[in-house]
Structures are given as structure tokens and as C-alpha cells.
Amino acid sequence: QVQLVESGGGLVQAGGSLRLSCAVSGRTFTTYVVAWFRQAPGKEREFVAGISQSGGRTVYTDSVKGRFTISRDNAKNTVYLQMNSLKPEDTAVYYCAAGVRGITDTSAYNYWGQGTQVTVSS
């Protein structure tokens, strides 16, 4: 059983930064691709960023390129999302998810966290 727990969300002013963490339980962490998704009120959940098992490959949605950075520490079973230059449109519940297929195969993430709220004020 794989469990994911997000932390680090909060309220920040536009232009500010937050770092989200996703702690993943289980001894098979390095077999999983991990990604961050977000869902804003009234909108569908969208892929934000993903990282390969080794951390050598990352993928970002266009709206966060150059502002967000995903990384992982396999020794700590943790994935991070550093979010800089935040905008009000980044406001959403952010979820981390793990899967064993390709980063961009967004339908193949089997395990999900409970989410953490990020609110960016203008």
C-alpha cells in the first residue's frame, strides 16, 4: 500500500513563493513516477508537473514553466514542488500522485494524496 501526504500549502501574496512537499510511504518509492496536479474551484483537475523515478526527467505544464520546479529526494521518499512568482490563477488544491507508467500518462496515476490548499491573493 502506498500513501502520499502533502504539506506546505497556505496563503501567499502574488509574487511570493511556497514549497510543497509530498511524503510517500513504502519501500518502493524509486519505482514510482510522481506528479503534482491541481484543481481550482469549478475547474477540472489539471497536471502541473511530473518527475521520473530517478529525477532525471521532469515535465511541466506550460503555465508554470520557469516558475515551478519539481524535485525528489529518494533517500527521504519525498517529492517537492517549489513555486515561485505565484499568481492568483495558481490558487487551487494541489495533489501529489504516484504511478508506474510515463509521466505524461495522466490517467495512470494510481495513488493520490489528500491535497493541500494554495491560495494566492492579488
The first five atom37 places (N, CA, C, CB, O) and aatype in JSON, in Angstrom:
{
  "aatype": [5, 19, 5, 10, 19, 6, 15, 7, 7, 7, 10, 19, 5, 0, 7, 7, 15, 10, 1, 10, 15, 4, 0, 19, 15, 7, 1, 16, 13, 16, 16, 18, 19, 19, 0, 17, 13, 1, 5, 0, 14, 7, 11, 6, 1, 6, 13, 19, 0, 7, 9, 15, 5, 15, 7, 7, 1, 16, 19, 18, 16, 3, 15, 19, 11, 7, 1, 13, 16, 9, 15, 1, 3, 2, 0, 11, 2, 16, 19, 18, 10, 5, 12, 2, 15, 10, 11, 14, 6, 3, 16, 0, 19, 18, 18, 4, 0, 0, 7, 19, 1, 7, 9, 16, 3, 16, 15, 0, 18, 2, 18, 17, 7, 5, 7, 16, 5, 19, 16, 19, 15, 15],
  "atom_mask": [
    [1, 1, 1, 1, 1],
    [1, 1, 1, 1, 1],
    [1, 1, 1, 1, 1],
    [1, 1, 1, 1, 1],
    [1, 1, 1, 1, 1],
    [1, 1, 1, 1, 1],
    [1, 1, 1, 1, 1],
    [1, 1, 1, 0, 1],
    [1, 1, 1, 0, 1],
    [1, 1, 1, 0, 1],
    [1, 1, 1, 1, 1],
    [1, 1, 1, 1, 1],
    [1, 1, 1, 1, 1],
    [1, 1, 1, 1, 1],
    [1, 1, 1, 0, 1],
    [1, 1, 1, 0, 1],
    [1, 1, 1, 1, 1],
    [1, 1, 1, 1, 1],
    [1, 1, 1, 1, 1],
    [1, 1, 1, 1, 1],
    [1, 1, 1, 1, 1],
    [1, 1, 1, 1, 1],
    [1, 1, 1, 1, 1],
    [1, 1, 1, 1, 1],
    [1, 1, 1, 1, 1],
    [1, 1, 1, 0, 1],
    [1, 1, 1, 1, 1],
    [1, 1, 1, 1, 1],
    [1, 1, 1, 1, 1],
    [1, 1, 1, 1, 1],
    [1, 1, 1, 1, 1],
    [1, 1, 1, 1, 1],
    [1, 1, 1, 1, 1],
    [1, 1, 1, 1, 1],
    [1, 1, 1, 1, 1],
    [1, 1, 1, 1, 1],
    [1, 1, 1, 1, 1],
    [1, 1, 1, 1, 1],
    [1, 1, 1, 1, 1],
    [1, 1, 1, 1, 1],
    [1, 1, 1, 1, 1],
    [1, 1, 1, 0, 1],
    [1, 1, 1, 1, 1],
    [1, 1, 1, 1, 1],
    [1, 1, 1, 1, 1],
    [1, 1, 1, 1, 1],
    [1, 1, 1, 1, 1],
    [1, 1, 1, 1, 1],
    [1, 1, 1, 1, 1],
    [1, 1, 1, 0, 1],
    [1, 1, 1, 1, 1],
    [1, 1, 1, 1, 1],
    [1, 1, 1, 1, 1],
    [1, 1, 1, 1, 1],
    [1, 1, 1, 0, 1],
    [1, 1, 1, 0, 1],
    [1, 1, 1, 1, 1],
    [1, 1, 1, 1, 1],
    [1, 1, 1, 1, 1],
    [1, 1, 1, 1, 1],
    [1, 1, 1, 1, 1],
    [1, 1, 1, 1, 1],
    [1, 1, 1, 1, 1],
    [1, 1, 1, 1, 1],
    [1, 1, 1, 1, 1],
    [1, 1, 1, 0, 1],
    [1, 1, 1, 1, 1],
    [1, 1, 1, 1, 1],
    [1, 1, 1, 1, 1],
    [1, 1, 1, 1, 1],
    [1, 1, 1, 1, 1],
    [1, 1, 1, 1, 1],
    [1, 1, 1, 1, 1],
    [1, 1, 1, 1, 1],
    [1, 1, 1, 1, 1],
    [1, 1, 1, 1, 1],
    [1, 1, 1, 1, 1],
    [1, 1, 1, 1, 1],
    [1, 1, 1, 1, 1],
    [1, 1, 1, 1, 1],
    [1, 1, 1, 1, 1],
    [1, 1, 1, 1, 1],
    [1, 1, 1, 1, 1],
    [1, 1, 1, 1, 1],
    [1, 1, 1, 1, 1],
    [1, 1, 1, 1, 1],
    [1, 1, 1, 1, 1],
    [1, 1, 1, 1, 1],
    [1, 1, 1, 1, 1],
    [1, 1, 1, 1, 1],
    [1, 1, 1, 1, 1],
    [1, 1, 1, 1, 1],
    [1, 1, 1, 1, 1],
    [1, 1, 1, 1, 1],
    [1, 1, 1, 1, 1],
    [1, 1, 1, 1, 1],
    [1, 1, 1, 1, 1],
    [1, 1, 1, 1, 1],
    [1, 1, 1, 0, 1],
    [1, 1, 1, 1, 1],
    [1, 1, 1, 1, 1],
    [1, 1, 1, 0, 1],
    [1, 1, 1, 1, 1],
    [1, 1, 1, 1, 1],
    [1, 1, 1, 1, 1],
    [1, 1, 1, 1, 1],
    [1, 1, 1, 1, 1],
    [1, 1, 1, 1, 1],
    [1, 1, 1, 1, 1],
    [1, 1, 1, 1, 1],
    [1, 1, 1, 1, 1],
    [1, 1, 1, 1, 1],
    [1, 1, 1, 0, 1],
    [1, 1, 1, 1, 1],
    [1, 1, 1, 0, 1],
    [1, 1, 1, 1, 1],
    [1, 1, 1, 1, 1],
    [1, 1, 1, 1, 1],
    [1, 1, 1, 1, 1],
    [1, 1, 1, 1, 1],
    [1, 1, 1, 1, 1],
    [1, 1, 1, 1, 1]
  ],
  "atom_positions": [
    [[0.84, -1.19, 0.0], [0.0, 0.0, 0.0], [0.88, 1.25, 0.0], [-0.96, 0.0, 1.23], [1.81, 1.36, 0.81]],
    [[0.61, 2.15, -0.88], [1.35, 3.41, -0.99], [0.47, 4.54, -0.48], [1.81, 3.67, -2.46], [-0.69, 4.66, -0.88]],
    [[1.01, 5.35, 0.39], [0.28, 6.51, 0.88], [1.08, 7.78, 0.61], [-0.03, 6.38, 2.4], [2.3, 7.79, 0.74]],
    [[0.39, 8.83, 0.24], [1.02, 10.1, -0.07], [0.4, 11.17, 0.83], [0.85, 10.47, -1.58], [-0.82, 11.24, 0.99]],
    [[1.25, 12.0, 1.42], [0.78, 13.07, 2.3], [1.44, 14.37, 1.87], [1.1, 12.75, 3.78], [2.66, 14.51, 1.91]],
    [[0.6, 15.33, 1.46], [1.1, 16.64, 1.04], [1.16, 17.6, 2.23], [0.2, 17.22, -0.07], [0.41, 17.46, 3.2]],
    [[2.05, 18.55, 2.13], [2.13, 19.61, 3.12], [2.75, 20.83, 2.46], [2.96, 19.17, 4.37], [3.31, 20.75, 1.37]],
    [[2.64, 21.98, 3.14], [3.3, 23.19, 2.66], [2.4, 24.21, 2.02], [0.0, 0.0, 0.0], [2.86, 25.3, 1.65]],
    [[1.13, 23.9, 1.87], [0.22, 24.87, 1.29], [-0.04, 26.03, 2.25], [0.0, 0.0, 0.0], [0.36, 26.0, 3.41]],
    [[-0.72, 27.05, 1.73], [-1.05, 28.2, 2.57], [-1.49, 29.38, 1.75], [0.0, 0.0, 0.0], [-1.8, 29.27, 0.56]],
    [[-1.51, 30.54, 2.41], [-1.91, 31.79, 1.78], [-0.67, 32.63, 1.53], [-2.94, 32.56, 2.66], [0.16, 32.82, 2.42]],
    [[-0.54, 33.13, 0.31], [0.63, 33.93, -0.05], [0.19, 35.04, -0.99], [1.73, 33.05, -0.71], [-0.78, 34.88, -1.73]],
    [[0.9, 36.15, -0.97], [0.58, 37.24, -1.9], [1.15, 36.95, -3.27], [1.14, 38.58, -1.37], [2.11, 36.19, -3.42]],
    [[0.56, 37.54, -4.27], [1.05, 37.4, -5.63], [2.53, 37.8, -5.69], [0.21, 38.27, -6.62], [2.94, 38.79, -5.09]],
    [[3.3, 37.01, -6.41], [4.73, 37.23, -6.5], [5.54, 36.46, -5.47], [0.0, 0.0, 0.0], [6.76, 36.4, -5.55]],
    [[4.85, 35.89, -4.5], [5.51, 35.15, -3.44], [5.83, 33.72, -3.83], [0.0, 0.0, 0.0], [5.63, 33.3, -4.97]],
    [[6.34, 32.98, -2.85], [6.78, 31.59, -3.08], [6.23, 30.66, -2.01], [8.3, 31.51, -3.11], [5.98, 31.07, -0.88]],
    [[6.07, 29.42, -2.4], [5.73, 28.34, -1.48], [6.47, 27.09, -1.94], [4.19, 28.09, -1.41], [6.76, 26.93, -3.12]],
    [[6.76, 26.19, -1.01], [7.3, 24.89, -1.36], [6.39, 23.82, -0.8], [8.75, 24.71, -0.85], [6.19, 23.72, 0.41]],
    [[5.84, 23.02, -1.7], [5.01, 21.89, -1.31], [5.88, 20.65, -1.17], [3.88, 21.66, -2.33], [6.86, 20.47, -1.9]],
    [[5.51, 19.79, -0.23], [6.19, 18.51, -0.05], [5.18, 17.38, -0.15], [6.92, 18.47, 1.31], [4.02, 17.54, 0.22]],
    [[5.64, 16.26, -0.66], [4.8, 15.07, -0.77], [5.6, 13.9, -0.21], [4.35, 14.8, -2.26], [6.55, 13.43, -0.84]],
    [[5.23, 13.45, 0.96], [5.91, 12.32, 1.59], [5.21, 11.03, 1.17], [5.91, 12.46, 3.15], [4.0, 10.9, 1.3]],
    [[5.98, 10.09, 0.65], [5.44, 8.85, 0.11], [5.9, 7.68, 0.97], [5.88, 8.64, -1.36], [7.09, 7.48, 1.18]],
    [[4.94, 6.91, 1.46], [5.28, 5.76, 2.29], [5.58, 4.56, 1.41], [4.14, 5.44, 3.28], [5.21, 4.53, 0.23]],
    [[6.26, 3.58, 1.98], [6.55, 2.37, 1.24], [7.99, 2.28, 0.82], [0.0, 0.0, 0.0], [8.66, 3.3, 0.65]],
    [[8.47, 1.05, 0.66], [9.88, 0.85, 0.33], [10.16, 0.85, -1.17], [10.36, -0.44, 0.91], [11.3, 0.67, -1.59]],
    [[9.11, 1.05, -1.97], [9.29, 1.01, -3.42], [9.18, 2.39, -4.05], [8.27, 0.08, -4.04], [8.79, 2.52, -5.21]],
    [[9.54, 3.4, -3.29], [9.39, 4.78, -3.77], [10.07, 4.99, -5.11], [9.95, 5.76, -2.76], [9.53, 5.68, -5.97]],
    [[11.24, 4.42, -5.3], [12.0, 4.67, -6.52], [11.42, 4.0, -7.75], [13.41, 4.23, -6.33], [11.93, 4.2, -8.86]],
    [[10.38, 3.2, -7.59], [9.73, 2.62, -8.76], [8.62, 3.51, -9.31], [9.16, 1.25, -8.41], [8.04, 3.22, -10.35]],
    [[8.34, 4.59, -8.59], [7.19, 5.43, -8.96], [7.59, 6.73, -9.63], [6.38, 5.73, -7.75], [8.49, 7.44, -9.2]],
    [[6.88, 7.02, -10.71], [6.81, 8.38, -11.23], [5.87, 9.15, -10.3], [6.29, 8.4, -12.74], [4.86, 8.62, -9.85]],
    [[6.21, 10.4, -10.01], [5.37, 11.21, -9.12], [5.05, 12.53, -9.82], [6.08, 11.46, -7.75], [5.89, 13.12, -10.5]],
    [[3.83, 12.97, -9.63], [3.41, 14.22, -10.26], [2.59, 15.06, -9.29], [2.6, 13.94, -11.54], [2.05, 14.56, -8.31]],
    [[2.52, 16.33, -9.62], [1.62, 17.25, -8.93], [0.49, 17.63, -9.88], [2.38, 18.52, -8.44], [0.72, 17.93, -11.05]],
    [[-0.72, 17.61, -9.36], [-1.9, 18.07, -10.05], [-2.53, 19.18, -9.21], [-2.91, 16.91, -10.31], [-2.2, 19.35, -8.04]],
    [[-3.43, 19.93, -9.82], [-4.18, 20.92, -9.06], [-5.6, 21.02, -9.58], [-3.48, 22.3, -9.12], [-5.89, 20.72, -10.74]],
    [[-6.48, 21.46, -8.68], [-7.87, 21.66, -9.06], [-8.39, 22.92, -8.42], [-8.75, 20.44, -8.66], [-8.44, 23.05, -7.19]],
    [[-8.77, 23.86, -9.27], [-9.35, 25.11, -8.81], [-10.87, 24.97, -8.74], [-8.94, 26.28, -9.74], [-11.43, 24.1, -9.41]],
    [[-11.53, 25.79, -7.95], [-13.0, 25.7, -7.84], [-13.67, 25.82, -9.2], [-13.54, 26.78, -6.9], [-13.38, 26.75, -9.96]],
    [[-14.55, 24.89, -9.49], [-15.3, 24.94, -10.75], [-14.53, 24.5, -11.96], [0.0, 0.0, 0.0], [-15.04, 24.59, -13.08]],
    [[-13.3, 24.02, -11.77], [-12.48, 23.61, -12.91], [-12.08, 22.14, -12.76], [-11.22, 24.5, -13.02], [-12.15, 21.56, -11.68]],
    [[-11.66, 21.57, -13.88], [-11.2, 20.2, -13.86], [-9.79, 20.13, -13.28], [-11.24, 19.6, -15.26], [-9.04, 21.1, -13.32]],
    [[-9.45, 18.98, -12.74], [-8.1, 18.77, -12.24], [-7.13, 18.81, -13.41], [-8.0, 17.42, -11.48], [-7.4, 18.25, -14.48]],
    [[-5.98, 19.46, -13.21], [-5.01, 19.55, -14.28], [-3.63, 19.12, -13.79], [-4.95, 20.97, -14.84], [-3.28, 19.28, -12.62]],
    [[-2.86, 18.56, -14.72], [-1.47, 18.18, -14.47], [-0.64, 19.45, -14.35], [-0.93, 17.26, -15.6], [-0.78, 20.37, -15.15]],
    [[0.23, 19.48, -13.34], [1.11, 20.64, -13.15], [2.55, 20.3, -13.49], [1.01, 21.14, -11.7], [3.18, 20.99, -14.29]],
    [[3.07, 19.23, -12.89], [4.47, 18.85, -13.11], [4.66, 17.39, -12.71], [5.44, 19.77, -12.3], [3.95, 16.88, -11.84]],
    [[5.61, 16.74, -13.35], [5.89, 15.36, -13.03], [7.38, 15.08, -13.08], [0.0, 0.0, 0.0], [8.12, 15.81, -13.74]],
    [[7.81, 14.03, -12.39], [9.22, 13.7, -12.33], [9.4, 12.19, -12.42], [9.85, 14.24, -11.03], [8.62, 11.42, -11.86]],
    [[10.45, 11.79, -13.14], [10.72, 10.37, -13.34], [11.26, 9.73, -12.06], [11.71, 10.18, -14.49], [11.54, 10.41, -11.07]],
    [[11.4, 8.4, -12.12], [11.83, 7.66, -10.94], [13.19, 8.13, -10.42], [11.89, 6.18, -11.25], [13.39, 8.23, -9.21]],
    [[14.12, 8.4, -11.33], [15.46, 8.82, -10.92], [15.56, 10.32, -10.67], [16.45, 8.42, -11.98], [16.51, 10.79, -10.05]],
    [[14.57, 11.05, -11.14], [14.62, 12.51, -11.08], [15.27, 13.13, -12.28], [0.0, 0.0, 0.0], [15.39, 14.35, -12.37]],
    [[15.7, 12.31, -13.22], [16.42, 12.83, -14.37], [15.55, 13.48, -15.43], [0.0, 0.0, 0.0], [16.05, 14.2, -16.3]],
    [[14.26, 13.24, -15.38], [13.36, 13.85, -16.35], [12.2, 14.52, -15.63], [12.84, 12.8, -17.36], [11.6, 13.95, -14.72]],
    [[11.91, 15.74, -16.06], [10.78, 16.46, -15.49], [9.92, 17.01, -16.63], [11.26, 17.61, -14.56], [10.41, 17.29, -17.72]],
    [[8.65, 17.16, -16.36], [7.7, 17.69, -17.33], [6.83, 18.72, -16.61], [6.83, 16.55, -17.97], [6.43, 18.52, -15.46]],
    [[6.54, 19.83, -17.3], [5.72, 20.89, -16.71], [4.62, 21.3, -17.67], [6.58, 22.11, -16.33], [4.8, 21.26, -18.89]],
    [[3.5, 21.69, -17.12], [2.5, 22.32, -17.97], [2.98, 23.73, -18.31], [1.11, 22.36, -17.26], [3.72, 24.34, -17.55]],
    [[2.57, 24.23, -19.46], [3.12, 25.49, -19.97], [2.94, 26.66, -18.99], [2.46, 25.83, -21.29], [3.82, 27.51, -18.89]],
    [[1.85, 26.7, -18.29], [1.55, 27.87, -17.46], [2.47, 28.01, -16.25], [0.13, 27.79, -16.98], [2.5, 29.07, -15.62]],
    [[3.23, 26.96, -15.91], [4.12, 27.05, -14.74], [5.59, 26.97, -15.12], [3.79, 25.94, -13.75], [6.46, 27.1, -14.25]],
    [[5.89, 26.77, -16.38], [7.3, 26.66, -16.8], [8.05, 27.94, -16.44], [7.4, 26.39, -18.33], [7.57, 29.05, -16.68]],
    [[9.23, 27.75, -15.86], [10.04, 28.9, -15.46], [9.7, 29.44, -14.08], [0.0, 0.0, 0.0], [10.44, 30.26, -13.54]],
    [[8.59, 29.0, -13.51], [8.19, 29.47, -12.17], [8.2, 28.33, -11.14], [6.8, 30.1, -12.23], [8.54, 28.56, -9.98]],
    [[7.83, 27.13, -11.55], [7.74, 25.99, -10.64], [8.89, 25.01, -10.95], [6.36, 25.27, -10.78], [9.32, 24.87, -12.09]],
    [[9.36, 24.35, -9.9], [10.38, 23.32, -10.06], [9.99, 22.11, -9.23], [11.77, 23.85, -9.65], [9.75, 22.21, -8.03]],
    [[9.94, 20.96, -9.89], [9.67, 19.71, -9.18], [11.0, 18.99, -8.96], [8.68, 18.8, -9.98], [11.88, 19.01, -9.81]],
    [[11.13, 18.36, -7.8], [12.34, 17.61, -7.48], [11.97, 16.48, -6.54], [13.44, 18.54, -6.85], [10.88, 16.44, -5.98]],
    [[12.9, 15.56, -6.39], [12.65, 14.46, -5.46], [13.92, 14.11, -4.72], [12.1, 13.24, -6.21], [15.03, 14.26, -5.23]],
    [[13.74, 13.63, -3.5], [14.83, 13.13, -2.67], [14.5, 11.67, -2.37], [15.01, 13.98, -1.33], [13.69, 11.39, -1.49]],
    [[15.12, 10.77, -3.09], [14.79, 9.35, -2.94], [15.22, 8.79, -1.6], [15.42, 8.55, -4.05], [14.69, 7.78, -1.15]],
    [[16.18, 9.43, -0.95], [16.59, 8.98, 0.38], [15.54, 9.32, 1.44], [17.93, 9.62, 0.75], [15.47, 8.69, 2.49]],
    [[14.72, 10.33, 1.14], [13.69, 10.76, 2.09], [12.28, 10.4, 1.62], [13.78, 12.25, 2.32], [11.3, 10.76, 2.27]],
    [[12.17, 9.7, 0.5], [10.85, 9.34, -0.05], [9.95, 10.56, -0.17], [10.17, 8.28, 0.85], [8.77, 10.52, 0.18]],
    [[10.51, 11.64, -0.67], [9.76, 12.9, -0.73], [9.95, 13.58, -2.08], [10.2, 13.84, 0.4], [11.03, 13.59, -2.66]],
    [[8.86, 14.14, -2.55], [8.87, 14.95, -3.77], [8.47, 16.37, -3.39], [7.91, 14.36, -4.86], [7.59, 16.58, -2.55]],
    [[9.11, 17.33, -4.02], [8.86, 18.74, -3.71], [8.34, 19.47, -4.95], [10.14, 19.41, -3.19], [8.6, 19.08, -6.08]],
    [[7.61, 20.53, -4.69], [7.23, 21.46, -5.75], [7.53, 22.86, -5.24], [5.7, 21.3, -6.16], [6.81, 23.41, -4.4]],
    [[8.61, 23.43, -5.77], [8.96, 24.81, -5.45], [8.19, 25.73, -6.38], [10.49, 25.05, -5.57], [8.32, 25.62, -7.6]],
    [[7.4, 26.62, -5.81], [6.56, 27.5, -6.61], [6.97, 28.95, -6.35], [5.05, 27.29, -6.27], [6.83, 29.45, -5.24]],
    [[7.48, 29.59, -7.38], [7.91, 30.99, -7.3], [7.02, 31.86, -8.19], [9.39, 31.13, -7.72], [6.3, 31.36, -9.05]],
    [[7.08, 33.16, -7.96], [6.32, 34.12, -8.76], [4.86, 33.71, -8.88], [6.93, 34.26, -10.15], [4.28, 33.69, -9.96]],
    [[4.29, 33.38, -7.75], [2.92, 32.87, -7.74], [1.93, 33.93, -8.21], [2.54, 32.4, -6.35], [2.1, 35.13, -7.98]],
    [[0.89, 33.45, -8.87], [-0.16, 34.3, -9.42], [-1.5, 33.9, -8.83], [-0.19, 34.21, -10.97], [-1.66, 32.76, -8.39]],
    [[-2.46, 34.8, -8.8], [-3.79, 34.42, -8.28], [-4.39, 33.2, -9.0], [-4.75, 35.6, -8.4], [-5.12, 32.42, -8.4]],
    [[-4.07, 33.05, -10.28], [-4.61, 31.91, -11.02], [-3.96, 30.59, -10.63], [-4.43, 32.13, -12.49], [-4.4, 29.53, -11.1]],
    [[-2.94, 30.61, -9.78], [-2.37, 29.38, -9.25], [-3.16, 28.86, -8.05], [-0.92, 29.61, -8.84], [-2.89, 27.76, -7.56]],
    [[-4.12, 29.62, -7.59], [-4.95, 29.2, -6.46], [-5.69, 27.92, -6.79], [-5.94, 30.3, -6.08], [-6.4, 27.83, -7.79]],
    [[-5.51, 26.91, -5.94], [-6.12, 25.6, -6.18], [-5.77, 24.68, -5.01], [-5.63, 24.98, -7.54], [-4.96, 25.02, -4.15]],
    [[-6.41, 23.52, -5.0], [-5.95, 22.43, -4.15], [-4.93, 21.64, -4.97], [-7.16, 21.5, -3.67], [-5.19, 21.23, -6.1]],
    [[-3.77, 21.44, -4.37], [-2.68, 20.74, -5.05], [-2.59, 19.32, -4.5], [-1.34, 21.5, -4.88], [-2.56, 19.1, -3.29]],
    [[-2.53, 18.36, -5.42], [-2.44, 16.96, -5.08], [-1.17, 16.36, -5.64], [-3.67, 16.2, -5.6], [-0.74, 16.72, -6.74]],
    [[-0.54, 15.46, -4.89], [0.51, 14.66, -5.5], [-0.03, 13.27, -5.77], [1.77, 14.6, -4.59], [-0.95, 12.79, -5.1]],
    [[0.56, 12.63, -6.76], [0.1, 11.33, -7.21], [1.28, 10.51, -7.67], [-0.94, 11.47, -8.33], [2.28, 11.05, -8.14]],
    [[1.16, 9.19, -7.54], [2.23, 8.28, -7.93], [1.7, 7.22, -8.88], [2.86, 7.61, -6.7], [0.57, 6.77, -8.77]],
    [[2.56, 6.85, -9.82], [2.21, 5.83, -10.78], [3.44, 5.12, -11.28], [0.0, 0.0, 0.0], [4.56, 5.47, -10.91]],
    [[3.23, 4.1, -12.13], [4.37, 3.33, -12.61], [4.51, 3.42, -14.12], [4.24, 1.88, -12.2], [5.31, 2.69, -14.71]],
    [[3.76, 4.29, -14.75], [3.87, 4.47, -16.19], [4.47, 5.84, -16.48], [2.5, 4.31, -16.88], [5.02, 6.48, -15.58]],
    [[4.37, 6.31, -17.71], [5.02, 7.54, -18.1], [4.5, 8.76, -17.38], [0.0, 0.0, 0.0], [3.35, 8.79, -16.93]],
    [[5.36, 9.76, -17.25], [5.0, 10.99, -16.55], [3.72, 11.6, -17.1], [6.13, 11.99, -16.63], [2.85, 12.02, -16.35]],
    [[3.62, 11.64, -18.43], [2.5, 12.33, -19.05], [1.28, 11.46, -19.24], [2.92, 12.88, -20.37], [0.28, 11.91, -19.79]],
    [[1.34, 10.21, -18.8], [0.17, 9.34, -18.87], [-0.69, 9.64, -17.65], [0.57, 7.82, -18.92], [-0.69, 8.89, -16.68]],
    [[-1.43, 10.74, -17.72], [-2.1, 11.27, -16.54], [-3.21, 10.38, -16.03], [-2.64, 12.63, -16.83], [-3.68, 10.54, -14.9]],
    [[-3.65, 9.43, -16.85], [-4.71, 8.52, -16.41], [-4.16, 7.35, -15.61], [-5.47, 8.0, -17.6], [-4.93, 6.55, -15.08]],
    [[-2.82, 7.23, -15.52], [-2.22, 6.04, -14.93], [-1.66, 6.28, -13.54], [-1.14, 5.54, -15.81], [-0.88, 5.46, -13.05]],
    [[-2.04, 7.36, -12.89], [-1.59, 7.6, -11.52], [-2.57, 6.9, -10.57], [-1.5, 9.14, -11.21], [-3.74, 7.27, -10.48]],
    [[-2.05, 5.9, -9.88], [-2.9, 5.03, -9.07], [-3.11, 5.51, -7.64], [-2.33, 3.66, -9.04], [-4.13, 5.21, -7.02]],
    [[-2.14, 6.26, -7.13], [-2.16, 6.64, -5.72], [-2.17, 8.15, -5.6], [-0.95, 6.04, -4.97], [-1.44, 8.86, -6.3]],
    [[-3.01, 8.64, -4.69], [-3.22, 10.08, -4.55], [-3.16, 10.51, -3.08], [-4.55, 10.5, -5.16], [-3.56, 9.76, -2.19]],
    [[-2.67, 11.71, -2.87], [-2.74, 12.3, -1.55], [-4.07, 13.0, -1.33], [0.0, 0.0, 0.0], [-4.94, 13.0, -2.2]],
    [[-4.21, 13.61, -0.15], [-5.48, 14.23, 0.22], [-5.57, 15.68, -0.26], [-5.68, 14.18, 1.72], [-6.65, 16.27, -0.25]],
    [[-4.46, 16.24, -0.66], [-4.44, 17.6, -1.2], [-4.06, 18.64, -0.16], [0.0, 0.0, 0.0], [-4.25, 18.44, 1.04]],
    [[-3.52, 19.74, -0.64], [-3.18, 20.88, 0.21], [-3.59, 22.16, -0.51], [-1.64, 20.9, 0.57], [-3.36, 22.3, -1.71]],
    [[-4.2, 23.07, 0.21], [-4.75, 24.28, -0.4], [-3.65, 25.33, -0.58], [-5.88, 24.85, 0.46], [-2.88, 25.61, 0.34]],
    [[-3.6, 25.89, -1.76], [-2.72, 27.03, -2.06], [-3.62, 28.19, -2.48], [-1.66, 26.68, -3.18], [-4.4, 28.07, -3.43]],
    [[-3.5, 29.3, -1.79], [-4.28, 30.49, -2.12], [-3.33, 31.65, -2.35], [-5.3, 30.82, -0.99], [-2.51, 31.98, -1.5]],
    [[-3.45, 32.28, -3.51], [-2.59, 33.4, -3.87], [-3.48, 34.64, -3.97], [-1.83, 33.14, -5.23], [-4.39, 34.7, -4.79]],
    [[-3.21, 35.61, -3.13], [-4.01, 36.84, -3.12], [-3.38, 37.88, -4.04], [-4.15, 37.39, -1.68], [-2.16, 37.94, -4.21]],
    [[-4.23, 38.7, -4.62], [-3.75, 39.73, -5.54], [-3.44, 41.03, -4.82], [-4.77, 39.99, -6.65], [-3.02, 42.0, -5.45]]
  ]
}
